[in-house]
C-alpha cells in the first residue's frame, strides 16, 4: 500500500483550517484513526541497552495489544505479540523481565526467545497442531540509533530512519546509541484525545502566553519548522539570569557536554516524530515521550529519560533542575490540553482558522486529511459513514 504516501505533500485545499473538533471526540472516527494511523505507525519500546542480554525483554501495551521486544539467544532483537497461540493467554506480565524461554502460565506451552514453539504438554492430543506453524506472532522491528521501534502492521509507510533523515546529522552528536536509561518508564493518564497532546507539543504560539518559565529561559529564540514526518522546535538558554531558582540554577551550573558542538551546549531541541512520539534533547540528557490513545477522549503519556554515563555532581544536580523546570511546564500543558479537550466537545466549535506560522500543525493536519478524507468535514457525518463503500 505504498501508494498511500506517494503524494503526501500534495496541495491541501483545507490548509488554512485546523482539524475539526469532532475528530477529538467521535467514537466512530476514533476506530478509523486507530486502524489507519496508529496501527501502521512505528512505536518506541525501549533502548537496545535495556534488553542487552539474551532473554531480556520489554513490553508495550497499546491499542488493545501487548507487545514483547526481546533479545534472542542469537543476539537479535525481535518483537512478538504477548499472546500464546493456544488460548490467547498473556505470556509475560509487567514492563520488563528476562527469560531463557517463554512458558505460558495457563497450559505451559513453551516458546524460544526467537518465537518458535518448542514444547507442548500432551502434544499428541492436538490433531491439528504443527509446532512450526504456531510460533509467536512476529511484528516488524526497527532499531534506529539504539532505540527499538515496533509496528503492528505494515502499510507501506516510511521507516523511522527515513522519517528522521532530515535531522539525522543534528542528532548524531548526541550519541543516542551510547545512552542509558536514567528514569524508567512512567505512565500518566490524561483526559484528552491523543491528538491534543501532539498538537500542543508542536504549537509555537502558546509558548510566550502560557509558559513563563520557557519564555524566561529562551527569550525570543524559540523556533519551529516542519519536515514531512518530523517537527522540530528549538530554543537557546539565554544568559539573562532568571528570577526562578531552578531556572537560575540550570543556567549557572550546566556543565560542558564534551561530546556536543559549541552551538548545542545551551540549546534545547525538540523533535516530534509522526504520529505520536517526541524526543527532547538537552545537553545534560534526552527525554522521550509518546502519547498512546486509550479512548476518543483519554490517552496515556509514556515517558522515559536517557543520558550518557556521567558521574559529575554538577551534572546530576542539573538533571534534577531540568526535571523541576519541566515538571512545571508539563503541569501547564496538562491544564491547557484538558480545557481544549472540553472545548472540542462543544457543539459551537467546528474548525478554527490556522495561522501561516503554525507550520507543524498544518503538516500534521495535512497528513491526517490525506489518510482519512472525512477529516476534511467540519461537522461529523451521519453515523455509519466508515462502513459505507469508500469513494475511489
MILO-10871 format. One record per residue: x, y, z of N, C-alpha, C in turn. Coordinates in steps of 0.2 Angstrom, whole numbers, plus 2048, in hexadecimal, padded with zeros to 3 digits. Atoms other than C-alpha are relative to their C-alpha. Last residue first. Layout:
! residues N
XYZXYZXYZ/...
END
This chain:
! residues 392
7F98018037C381D7E58028067FC/7FF7FE8077B58217F18077FF7FE/7FC7FA8017B48168008008027F9/7FA8018057A680A8028048067FF/80280080779C80D8128068007FB/8018078027A28068237FD8017F8/7FA8048017AB8168287FF7F97FD/7FC7FE80679C8218258067FC7FF/8008058057918178318048027FA/7FD8067FE78C82683B7FF7FA7FB/8058057FD7878358318047FA802/80580380579684082D7FC7FC804/80080880179F84A83B7FB7FE7FB/8058037FB7A185D8388007F87FE/8007FC7FA7B08668307FB7FE805/8077FE7FE7B2858824800804806/8017FA8037C485781E7FA803802/7FE7FB7FB7C784982A8008077FD/8067FD7FD7BC83F81E802805806/8037FA8037CB83D8137FA803804/8088017FF7D483181F7FD8077FD/8028077FE7E682F81A7F97FE801/7FE8048057E883F8117FF7F9801/8067FF8057DE84981E8027FB7FA/8068037FD7EA84282C7FA8007FA/8008078007F98468227FA7FC802/8008028077F485881E8007F8800/8078008027EF85A8318007FE7F8/8048067FD8008558367F98007FE/7FD80680380986182A7FC7FA803/8028018077FD87082E8037F97FD/80780180080086E8417FD7FE7F9/8008077FD81386E83E7F97FD800/7FE80580581287D8338007F9802/8018067FC80988883F8017FA7FB/7FA8027FC8108988378007F9804/7FB80280480389982A8067FE803/7FB7FB8037F68998378057FE7FC/7FA8027FE7E788D8398058057FD/7FB7FD8057D58928388077FE803/7FD7F97FF7CB8878448058027FB/7F98008027C0878840802807801/8008048067AE8748478087FF7FE/7FA8008047AB87B8588007FB7FA/7FF7F980479A88085E8078007FD/80380080679586E8628018067FC/8057FB8007A286E8707FD7FF7F9/8068037FF7AC85E8727FA8047FF/8018048067BC86586B7F97FD800/8037FC8057BA8728797FF7FD7F9/8077FE7FE7BC8658867FD8047FB/8048068017CC85E87D7F8802802/8018008087D387087C7FB7FA7FF/8067FB8027D087188F7FF8007F9/8068037FD7DA8608927FA8057FF/8038058057E78668867FA7FD803/8027FE8067EB8768907FC7FB7FB/8067FB7FF7EB8708A17FE8027FA/8068047FE7F686189C7FA805801/80380380680286D8937FA7FC801/8047FB8048048788A27FD7FD7FA/8067FF7FC8088688AD7FC8067FC/8058068018148628A07FA802803/80380080781D8738A07FB7FB7FF/8057FA80081E8738B37FD8017F9/8068027FC8268618B37FB806800/8058038058318678A57FA7FE804/8037FC80483A8738B17FB7FD7FB/8047FB7FC83C8678BF7FD8057FB/8068047FF8428598B37FB805804/80480180684F8658AC7F97FD801/8027FA8018558698BE7FB8007F9/8057FF7FB8578578C27FC8077FE/8068048028618558B27FA800805/8047FC80686B8648B77FB7FC7FD/8047FA7FE86F85C8C87FC8037FB/8068037FD87584C8C07FB805803/8048038058808558B47FA7FD803/8047FA8038878608C27FB7FD7FB/8057FE7FB88C8508CC7FC8067FD/7FF7F97FD8958498BD7FB802804/8008007F98928368BB802807803/7FC7FA7FE88E8378A87FF800808/7FE8007F988782889F805806801/7F980380087F82F88F8027FF807/7FB7FB80086C8338928077FB7FF/7FA80380185B82C891806805800/7FA7FB80184A8308978067FC7FF/7FA8027FD8398278958068057FF/7FA7FB80082782C8928067FC803/7FB8057FF81782388D806804800/7FA7FD80280883088D8057FB803/7FB8017FB7F782788E8078027FD/7FA8038037E882C8848057FF806/7FB8017FB7D68318878067FD7FD/7FF7FA7FC7C883987D8057FE805/8007FA8037C682D86E802806804/8078008037CC81E8788008077FC/8048057FC7DD81887E7F98007FD/8077FF8007E98218717FD7FA805/8048068027FB8208757F9801801/8078007FD8058308777FC7FB7FC/80580180581882E8757F9800803/8078007FE82683687F7FC7FD7FA/80480280583983587F7F97FF802/8078037FD84483F8897FD7FE7FA/8058008058578438847FA7FD804/8048068008648488917FC8007FA/7FF8057FA8718558967FC7FA800/7F98017FF87385F8868017FB805/7FD7FB7FC86085E8838087FE800/7F98017FF856854876803806804/7FD7FA7FD844851878807800801/7FA8007FC83E84386D802807802/7FC7FA80082C8418678077FF804/7FA8017FC81F8348638058067FF/8027FF7F980D83485C8067FF805/8057FB7FF80C8348497FF803807/8078038028188378427FF7F9803/80080580582883C84C7F97FE7FF/80680480082984C8567FF7FC7FA/80280380783A8538587FA7FB801/80580580083F85F8667FE7FD7F9/80380280784F8688687FB7FB802/8058057FF8568728777FC7FE7FA/80680080486687B8747FB7FA802/8067FD7FC8728808817FA8007FC/7FF8017F988187587C7FA803804/8058047FD87A87286A801800808/8077FD8018838808617FB7FC804/8017FA7FC89487B8697F98037FF/7FD7F980389386A8617FE806804/8047FC80488E85B86D8048067FD/80180380689984D8737FC8047FB/7FA8008048A18578817FE7FD7F9/80080780389185C8898057FF7FB/7FF80180789686B8937FF7F97FE/7F980180288E86D8A48017FF7F9/80080580587D8758A78077FF7FE/7FC8067FE88087E8B88007FB7FA/7F97FF7FD87B8908B58047FA800/7FC7FC80486C88E8A9807801802/7FF80380786587F8B18058047FC/7FC8067FE8668878C38037FD7F9/7F97FC7FE85E8978BC8057FB801/7FD7FE80785088C8B4806803801/7FE80680484E8838C58038027F9/7FA8037FE84E8938CF8027FA7FC/8028077FE84289D8C48067FC803/8027FF7F98488AF8C27FD7FA804/8078017FE8518AA8B27FF802808/8018047FA8628B18AE7F9800802/8037FC7FB8648B889C7FD7FB806/7FC7FE7FA8708AC8947FD804805/7FD7F98008638A4889804801806/8007FE7F985F891887804807800/7F97FF7FD85D88F8747FF803807/7FF7FA7FC84C88986E807800803/7FA7FE7FD84787C861800806804/8017FA7FC838873859807801804/7FB7FE7FC83986684B7FF807804/8007F97FE82B85D844806801804/7FD7FE7FA82E84C83B7FF808801/8028057FB82584382D802802807/80680480282584F81E7FD7FB806/7FF80480683085C8267FB7FB7FF/8048078018298698318037FD7FA/8008028078328788397FD7F97FF/80280680283188184A8017FF7F9/80180180883A88E8537FD7FA7FF/80480680283C8958657FE8007F9/7FC80480584A8A28667FC7FA7FE/8038008068408B086D8037FB7FB/8017F98038458AE87F7FC8007FA/7FF7FF80784989C8818008077FD/7FA80480284A8998948038017F9/7FB7FD7FD83E8A78998077FC7FE/7FF7FA8038328A188C806804803/7FC80180683488F8918018077FD/7FA8037FF82F8948A38047FF7F9/7FB7FB7FE82189F89E8077FE801/7FA8037FD819891894804806802/8018057FA8078968908067FD804/8067FF7FC8078A58857FF7FC806/8007F97FC8198A687F7FA801804/7FA8007FC81889387A801807804/8027FF7F9806893874806800804/8037F97FE80B8988627FE800807/7FB7FB7FE81788A85F7FD806803/8037F980080B87B85F805805802/7FD7FC80681586B85B7FD8077FF/7F980180081286386D8038047FA/7FD7FB7FC80186A86D807800800/8017F98027FB86185E804805804/7FB7FF8058048518647FF8077FD/7F98007FD7FA8518748058027FB/7FF7FA7FC7EA85686C807801803/7FE7FB8057EC84885F801807804/7F98008017EB83B86D8038067FC/7FE8048067DA8408728078017FF/8007FC8067DA8478848017FB7FA/8078008027D68428968008047F9/8037FA8017E883D8997F98007FD/8067FF8047F082E8A07FE807800/8057FB7FD80282E8A67FA8017FB/80680080480E81F8A37FB805804/8057FE7FC82081F8A87FA8017FC/8077FE80382D8148A07FB803806/80480580483E8148A97F98037FE/8077FF7FD8488248AD7FC7FB7FC/7FF7FE7FA85B8238A97F9801804/8067FE7FD85A81889A802803807/8038057FC86B8178917FA803804/8057FE7FB8718208827FE7FA804/7FC8017FA8808198777FC803807/7FF8077FF8758178688047FF806/8058047FD86E82886A8017F9801/7FE8077FF87F8308677FA7FC804/8028027F98798428698017F9802/7FC7FF7FB88484785A7FE7FE807/7FA8047FF87983E84E805801806/8018057FB8698478518077FC802/8007FC7FA86D8568468007FC806/7FA7FD7FF87384B838800804806/7FB8057FE864840839806803802/7FD7FE7FA85884F8388057FB802/7FE7F980185284D826803803806/7FA7FE80485483A8288018077FF/7FC7FC7FC8478388368068037FC/8047FB7FD83983182C805805803/8027FC8068448268217FD807803/7FA7FD80284D81F8317FE8057FA/7FE7FB7FB83C81C8398068047FD/7FD8027FA836813829802805805/7F97FF7FF82A81A81D8037FD806/7FD7F97FD81881481B808800801/7FC7FD805814805810803807802/8047FD8058057FF81A8048047FB/7FC7FD80580F7F38267FB8037FA/8018028078067EE8358038047FC/8058058008087EE8487FE7FD7F9/8077FE8038177F88487FC7FA7FF/8048058028277F78537FA8037FC/8077FE8038358038577FD7F97FE/8048068038457FF8617F98027FF/8078007FD85180E8657FC7FB7FC/8008047F986480C8627F97FF803/7FB7FD7FB8658198547FF7FD807/7FD7FA80285681184B804804805/7FC7FD7FB8527FF84E8038067FD/7FB7FC8038437F9844804803806/7FB7FD7FB8387EB8488058047FC/7FA7FD8038297E483E804804806/8017F980281E7D98488068037FD/7FB7FB80181E7C684A7FE8067FE/8027FC80680F7BB850806806800/8037FA7FE8177AE85C7FF8057FA/7FC7FC7FD81A79D8547FD807802/8037FD7FA80C79284F805804805/8057FB80381078D83D7FD804806/7FD7FB8058207848417FB8057FE/7FC7FB7FC81877B8508038057FC/7F980080380B773845804805804/7FA7FC7FE7FB77084F8067FE7FC/7FE7FB8057EB76A846806803802/7FF8038077E975984F8028057FB/8027FA8057ED7618608017FD7F9/8087FF7FF7ED75386E7FE8057FB/8048048057FE74D8677F9801801/8007FE80780675C86F7FC7FC7FB/8068048048017578808008027F9/8028067FC80C7668877FA7FC7FD/8078007FF8127718797FE7FA804/8028057FB8247768777F8801801/7FC8067FF82E77F86A7FD7FB804/8038047FB82378D8638047FA800/80280680282F79985A7FD7FC806/80780180182F7AB85F7FE7F97FE/8017FE8078427AE85E7F97FF7FE/7FF7F98008437AE8718008037F9/7F97FE80083C79C870800808800/7FD7FC80682A799874807802801/7F97FD80082378C8808028037FA/7FD800806810787883807804800/7F980180180E7868958027FE7F9/7FF8078017FB7858968077FE7FE/8068038007F679689E8007F87FF/8038027F980679D8A47FA7FD800/8077FE7FF80D79C8927FE7FE807/8048067FF8207998927F9803802/8077FD7FE82B7A68897FC7FA801/80680280583D79F8897FA803803/7FC80480584E7A58907FB7FD7FB/8028078008447B38988047FC7FB/7FB8048048487C589D7FE7F9801/7FE8077FD83C7D28A38057FD7FC/7FA8038028347E389F8017F9803/7FC7FD8058247ED89F8067FD7FD/7FB7FB7FD8197E18A98048037FA/8037FB7FC8117D08A5805806801/7FC7FC7FB8177C38987FC806803/7FB8047FE80E7B588E804804806/7FA7FC8007FD7BD88C8067FC803/7FD7FE7FA7F17AF8898068057FF/8007F98007E97AE877802803807/8067FD7FE7E379C879801808802/8058057FE7F079286F7F9803802/8048028057FA79F8667FB7FB801/7FF8078028007A88757FC7FD7FB/8068048007FF7BB8748027F87FE/8008047FA80B7C88787FA7FC801/8057FF7FC80D7CD8668007FC806/80680580181E7CB8607FA803804/8067FE7FD82E7D685D7FA7FB7FF/80780280383F7D18597FB803804/8067FD7FD8517D785E7FA7FF7FB/8047FB80485F7CC8587FA802804/7FE7F97FF86D7C68647FB8047FC/7FC7FF80586B7B385F802808800/7FA8037FF8637AF86F8068017FB/7FF8088018567BB86B8077FE802/7F98028028547CD8728007F8800/7FC8047FC8417D18748077FE7FD/7F97FF8038357DE8708057FC804/7FA8027FD8247D88768068017FB/7FA8028048147E08718067FF804/7FA8007FC8037E18798067FD7FC/7FB8058017F47E686E806800806/8038067FF7E47EF8728057FA7FF/8058028057EA7FE8697FD7F9802/8047FB8037F97FF8757FB7FE7FA/8078018008047F58817FC8067FC/8047FA8018167F587F7F97FE7FF/8068008038227E88867FD8077FF/8057FA7FE8347E78897FA7FF7FD/8057FE80483F7D78887FD806803/8037F97FE84F7D088D7FB8027FC/8058017FC8527BE8887FD806803/8058058028637C08817FA7FE805/7FE8077FF86B7CF8897FB7FC7FD/7F980280286A7E18848027F9800/8018078018577E48858077FE7FD/8058037FB8587F588D7FE7F97FF/7FC8027FA8687F98837FB7FE805/7FD80780185D7F88738047FE806/7F97FF8038538078798037F9800/7FA7FF7FB84180487C8068027FC/8008057FA830801874805802805/7FA8027FC82E80F8677FE7FC806/8007FE7F981F80F85B8067FE804/7FA8037FC81F80E8487FF803807/7FB7FB7FE80E8128408057FC805/7FA800804803806837806804802/7FE8078017F78038468067FF7FB/7FC8037FA7F781584A8027F97FF/7FB7FB7FE7F181E83A8057FC805/7FC7FD8057E6813830806804802/7FF8058057DE80783D8058037FA/7FC8067FD7DF81284C8027FC7FA/7FA7FD7FF7D88218418057FB803/7FC7FF8077CA81783B807802801/7FF8078027C581184D8048017F9/7FB8037FC7C68238538027F97FE/7FA7FE8037BB8298458067FE803/8008038077AD81E84B8078027FD/7FE8078007B082385D8017FD7FA/8058058037AF83685A8037F9800/8058037FC7B88418667FC7FB7FD/7FD8017F97C884985F7FB7FD805/7FB8068007C384784D8037FF807/8038067FF7B38518518057FA7FF/8018027F97BD8618547FD7F9801/8077FF7FD7C28638428007FD807/8048068007D586283D7FA802804/7FE8057FB7DB87483B7FC7FA7FF/8058027FA7D787E82C8037FB804/8017FA7FB7E28888207FC7FF806/7FA7FF7FD7E98788177FF806806/8027FE7FA7D8872812805803805/8047FA8007DC8728007FD802806/8068017FB7EB8688047FB8057FF/8037FA7FD7F88687F67FA7FE804/8047FD8058018577F47FD806804/7FE7F980080F8538017FB8047FB/8017FD7F9808842805801807800/8017F980280883D7F27FE804807/7FC7FE80681082C7F37FF8087FF/7FC7FB7FD80A8288058048047FA/8047FC7FB7FB81D801804806802/8037FB8038048167F27FD805804/7FB7FA80080F80C7FD7FD8067FD/8047FA800800800800804806800/
END
